[in-house]
Amino acid sequence: MPKDHNSKPLVVLRAPVPPDIEMHLALPHSREIHIMYGGDPEIPPTANLARSEGWYEWLCDHPFARIIEVEGRAVGEIRLHSHDEADRTARLAVGLFAEEDLGRGYGHQAIVQTLCHGFDAMALEMIDLRVLEFNERAIRCYTACGFETVARLPRSLKIGETWHDDLLMEITRPRFSSVRVGLE
């Protein structure tokens, strides 16, 4: 019997729904994820209903913001924002909620689906993103999805007493067309 090469769980992107507020409220604190989002490790976020409701409302205010779901469980969020209709560009933001979901390919699958939506349904010409220079796991994922580093933005974020650079990465419609078959 041939081996199933698609053994990873299928990632589904869906619109946020009100029960996501309770899911967000129940998320365990992850120091690593907090730092990768640019949070100060000495000031962890405080879980409370108002914060989770605010997160939900903020997510709902973005025309293309989706919850990343795997086997019925919310594992992260992804969105295209800063959409410039005239230039046909947008910025990608993605994040997973829990450390146990890192490194499983969920982000990669969600990014590929989002790139397909951006270049097909939205007719974008370019999608970019910013990532902290030390977030090596994310940079590897973005590179594997076809993004290329186009600039270093020095001293873009201060975490604690240390300044960090952001990398500006982008993928264009022609670049995505050339790598798409290998990604899907």
C-alpha positions in Angstrom: 0.0 0.0 0.0 1.5 3.4 -0.9 2.5 5.6 2.0 0.3 8.7 2.6 2.7 11.7 2.0 0.2 14.2 3.5 0.2 13.0 7.1 0.1 16.5 8.6 -3.2 17.7 10.0 -5.0 20.0 7.6 -5.0 23.7 8.6 -8.3 25.5 8.2 -8.5 29.3 8.2 -11.8 30.6 9.5 -13.2 33.9 10.6 -13.1 34.7 14.3 -16.3 33.8 16.2 -17.4 34.9 19.7 -16.3 31.6 21.4 -12.7 32.6 20.5 -12.8 35.1 23.3 -13.0 32.3 25.9 -10.3 30.4 24.0 -8.0 33.4 24.1 -8.7 34.0 27.8 -7.7 30.4 28.6 -4.4 30.5 26.6 -1.4 29.5 28.7 1.3 32.2 29.0 4.3 31.4 26.9 7.4 33.5 27.5 9.0 32.4 24.2 5.9 33.4 22.1 5.5 36.7 24.1 9.1 37.6 23.2 8.7 36.6 19.5 5.7 39.0 19.4 8.1 41.7 20.7 6.8 41.6 24.3 9.1 42.4 27.2 9.8 39.2 29.1 9.8 41.1 32.4 6.2 42.2 31.7 4.1 39.2 30.9 0.6 39.9 29.5 -2.2 39.6 32.1 -5.1 37.3 31.1 -8.4 39.0 31.6 -11.8 39.1 29.9 -11.4 42.7 28.7 -8.1 42.0 27.1 -9.5 38.9 25.3 -12.6 40.8 24.2 -10.4 43.6 22.8 -8.3 41.1 20.9 -11.5 39.6 19.4 -12.9 43.0 18.4 -9.5 44.1 16.9 -9.3 40.9 14.9 -12.8 41.3 13.6 -12.0 44.8 12.5 -9.5 43.4 9.9 -11.1 42.4 6.6 -8.8 39.4 6.2 -8.1 38.1 9.7 -8.5 34.4 10.3 -8.1 32.0 13.1 -5.8 29.1 12.3 -7.5 25.9 13.3 -6.2 22.3 13.3 -8.6 19.4 14.0 -11.2 21.8 15.4 -8.7 23.6 17.8 -7.6 27.2 17.4 -3.8 27.3 17.2 -3.1 30.8 16.0 -4.1 33.8 14.0 -3.1 35.2 10.6 -4.1 38.3 8.8 -3.4 40.5 5.8 -3.4 44.2 6.9 -2.2 47.6 5.6 -3.9 46.8 2.3 -3.0 49.4 -0.3 -5.5 48.9 -3.2 -3.7 51.3 -5.5 -0.4 49.6 -5.2 -2.0 46.2 -4.7 0.1 45.4 -1.6 -0.6 44.1 1.9 1.3 43.1 5.0 1.2 39.6 6.6 1.1 39.0 10.3 0.9 35.5 11.8 1.3 34.0 15.2 0.7 30.7 17.0 -0.7 30.6 20.5 1.1 27.8 22.2 4.6 26.4 22.2 3.4 22.9 21.6 2.1 24.0 18.2 5.4 25.5 17.1 7.5 23.6 14.5 4.5 21.4 13.3 4.0 23.1 10.0 0.8 24.9 11.0 2.2 28.4 10.3 3.6 27.3 7.0 0.3 25.8 5.8 -1.6 28.9 7.0 0.8 31.3 5.2 0.6 29.4 1.9 -3.2 29.5 2.1 -3.1 33.2 2.9 -0.6 33.9 0.0 -3.0 32.0 -2.4 -5.9 34.2 -1.1 -3.8 37.4 -1.4 -2.5 36.8 -4.9 -5.6 35.1 -6.3 -8.7 36.6 -4.6 -7.3 40.0 -3.7 -5.1 40.3 -6.9 -2.1 41.6 -4.9 1.2 42.2 -6.5 3.3 42.0 -3.3 2.9 40.9 0.3 5.5 41.9 2.9 6.1 41.3 6.6 8.3 42.4 9.4 10.0 39.9 11.7 12.4 40.4 14.6 15.9 39.5 13.6 16.3 36.9 16.4 13.1 35.0 15.5 15.0 32.4 13.5 12.1 29.9 13.5 9.8 32.4 11.9 12.5 33.5 9.4 13.0 29.9 8.3 9.3 29.5 7.8 8.9 32.7 5.8 11.9 31.8 3.6 10.4 28.3 3.0 7.2 30.0 1.9 9.1 32.1 -0.7 9.7 35.3 1.2 13.0 37.1 0.7 14.7 39.6 3.0 14.8 43.0 1.3 15.8 45.3 4.2 17.0 45.5 7.7 15.2 48.1 9.9 17.7 49.0 12.6 16.7 49.5 16.2 13.0 49.0 15.4 12.0 47.6 18.8 13.3 47.9 22.3 12.7 44.9 24.5 13.8 45.6 28.0 17.1 47.5 27.7 18.1 46.0 24.3 17.3 47.3 20.8 16.5 44.8 18.1 16.4 45.1 14.3 13.4 44.0 12.2 13.9 42.3 8.9 11.5 43.4 6.1 10.7 40.4 4.0 8.5 40.2 0.9 7.1 38.0 -1.8 5.9 39.2 -5.2 3.3 37.8 -7.4 6.0 36.5 -9.9 8.0 35.0 -7.1 5.0 33.2 -5.6 4.0 31.9 -9.1 7.5 30.4 -9.4 7.5 28.6 -6.0 3.8 27.9 -5.6 3.7 24.4 -7.0 6.3 23.3 -4.5 4.4 24.8 -1.6 0.8 23.5 -2.2 
